[in-house]
Amino acid sequence: MTIQIRHLTFDCADARRLGEFWSAVTGWHLFYDEDPEVIVARSFPSTELMFLFIPVPESKSAKNRVHIDIKPEDTTRDELVERALSLGATVFGDHRSEDGTGFVALRDPEGNEFCIERGTHETAPSGPMTIGLKV
């Protein structure tokens, strides 16, 4: 069996505002109409992953059980962190090391957690990764 993950959905107070934040962080496009839901994606319609923002009346009340890890493709981790902060994100865990490794844990303007890692172009090649699978 195979699947495709179509949307990563955010329940939020202000779908347009949060969509604008994520559009600016990812460099993806913002799509909306008279419907209160907002989509952020590379293109629309799309078969790639899209972010879907749905307004809900209740506010976020606890730590996310799932969060996004993002890696920059055309900038550095630290530049993307600064960009996210300038757009309204807040840091809640800075795990960068003096040797340049590590990541930064942030919250978007509505409190959803996400991490910014170093981009592939910022890391030195390493040996093969071994993945264990239970059957």
C-alpha positions in Angstrom: 0.0 0.0 0.0 1.3 3.5 -0.8 -0.1 6.9 0.2 0.5 10.5 -0.6 0.4 13.1 2.2 -1.6 15.9 0.7 -1.9 18.5 3.4 -0.2 19.4 6.7 -3.1 21.1 8.4 -2.9 23.9 11.0 -5.9 24.7 13.1 -5.6 28.4 13.8 -7.3 31.7 14.8 -6.3 33.7 11.8 -5.8 31.5 8.7 -4.7 34.3 6.4 -2.2 35.8 8.9 -0.7 32.4 9.7 -0.6 31.5 6.0 1.2 34.7 5.2 3.8 33.8 7.9 4.4 30.3 6.5 4.4 31.6 2.9 7.2 34.1 3.8 9.2 31.4 5.8 9.0 28.7 3.1 9.0 31.0 0.0 5.9 29.1 -1.2 2.8 30.8 -2.6 -0.3 31.8 -0.6 -3.7 30.7 -2.1 -7.0 31.9 -0.8 -10.5 33.0 -1.9 -13.7 33.8 -0.1 -13.4 30.5 1.7 -11.9 31.0 5.2 -9.3 28.2 4.6 -5.9 29.2 3.2 -3.3 27.1 1.4 0.5 27.6 1.2 2.1 25.6 -1.6 4.8 25.7 -4.3 1.9 25.7 -6.8 -1.8 25.1 -6.9 -3.3 22.7 -7.7 -0.5 20.5 -6.6 0.4 16.9 -6.0 3.2 18.0 -3.6 2.7 18.6 0.1 0.7 21.7 0.9 0.1 23.5 4.2 -3.7 24.0 4.9 -4.8 26.6 7.5 -8.3 26.2 8.9 -9.8 28.8 11.3 -11.1 27.2 14.6 -12.6 29.0 17.6 -10.4 27.4 20.3 -6.8 28.4 20.9 -3.8 26.1 21.1 -3.7 24.7 24.6 -0.7 22.3 24.8 2.6 21.3 23.3 2.3 20.0 19.7 2.7 16.2 19.5 3.9 16.6 15.9 6.0 19.4 14.5 7.8 20.4 11.3 11.5 20.3 10.8 12.6 22.5 7.9 15.9 22.8 6.1 16.8 25.8 3.9 17.8 25.1 0.3 19.0 28.6 -0.8 20.1 30.2 2.5 21.6 29.2 5.8 20.0 27.8 8.9 20.9 31.0 10.8 19.6 33.3 8.0 16.3 31.4 8.0 16.1 31.6 11.8 16.5 35.4 11.6 13.9 35.6 8.8 11.4 33.6 10.8 12.1 35.8 13.9 11.5 39.0 11.9 8.2 37.5 10.7 7.0 36.9 14.3 8.4 33.6 15.3 9.9 33.1 18.8 12.7 30.9 19.9 12.0 28.3 22.6 15.1 26.2 22.2 18.5 27.1 20.7 20.4 23.9 20.1 23.2 25.2 17.9 26.7 24.2 18.9 30.0 26.1 18.5 31.0 23.7 15.7 28.0 24.8 13.6 25.9 21.7 14.2 22.4 21.7 15.8 19.0 23.3 15.2 16.7 26.0 16.6 13.3 25.2 17.9 10.8 28.0 17.3 7.1 28.8 17.6 5.1 30.5 14.8 2.8 33.5 15.7 0.1 31.1 16.9 2.4 28.9 19.0 2.9 26.0 16.7 6.4 24.5 17.2 8.8 23.9 14.3 12.6 23.4 14.0 15.1 24.9 11.6 18.0 22.6 10.8 21.1 23.3 8.7 20.6 22.9 4.9 22.2 20.0 3.1 24.7 22.5 1.6 25.8 23.5 5.1 26.7 20.0 6.3 29.8 17.9 5.5 29.2 14.6 3.8 29.1 11.7 6.2 29.1 7.9 5.8 26.1 5.9 4.9 23.2 5.9 7.4 22.0 2.5 8.6 18.3 2.2 8.9 16.8 -0.6 11.0 13.4 -1.9 10.0 11.3 -4.3 12.0 9.4 -6.8 10.0 
